[in-house]
């Protein structure tokens, strides 16, 4: 078992700010165009995350399993004053096991990250649904709460999560990463 202090979700404060400690039980890959895979704490530029990513969900042999994907920014509008925490960027439900988000129901359309100040974390959280169900869009994107959402729809603890860091690109050329 991995040491919790070495878990990148703990180090990056995703566990704590967005979700409670959980055990990963399903594989999930998040891949932006040009094969830019989201790896915990990886830095991606806003220009690299304009289009919605491809999401690959595992789920084992039980093809009756369905999943809900939530993408949030817990650092909105700025990491030093996250007064809009969490900002909901994307919500997809009814994703069948062993498929991807394109097979699910997009409840809240993808909004690309555009951080204005500081380094923001963008978190993808996957929940297993108790069955196919009606999950409704919240009335707004700001002040979304992943924990409350999971409780409202009886989703339980997450089964997977991953995040990346993103900050505003300077418009003056300069050094490239």
Secondary structure, 3 states (H helix, E strand, C coil): CCCHHHCHHHHCCHHHHCECCCCCCCCEEEEECCCEECCCCEECCHHHCCCCCEEEECCCCCCCCEEEEEEEECCCCECCECCCCCEEEEEEEEEECCCEHHHCEEEECCCCCCCCCCCEEEEEEEEECCCCCCCCCCCCCCCCCHHHHHHHCCCCCCCEEEEEEECCCCCCCCCCC
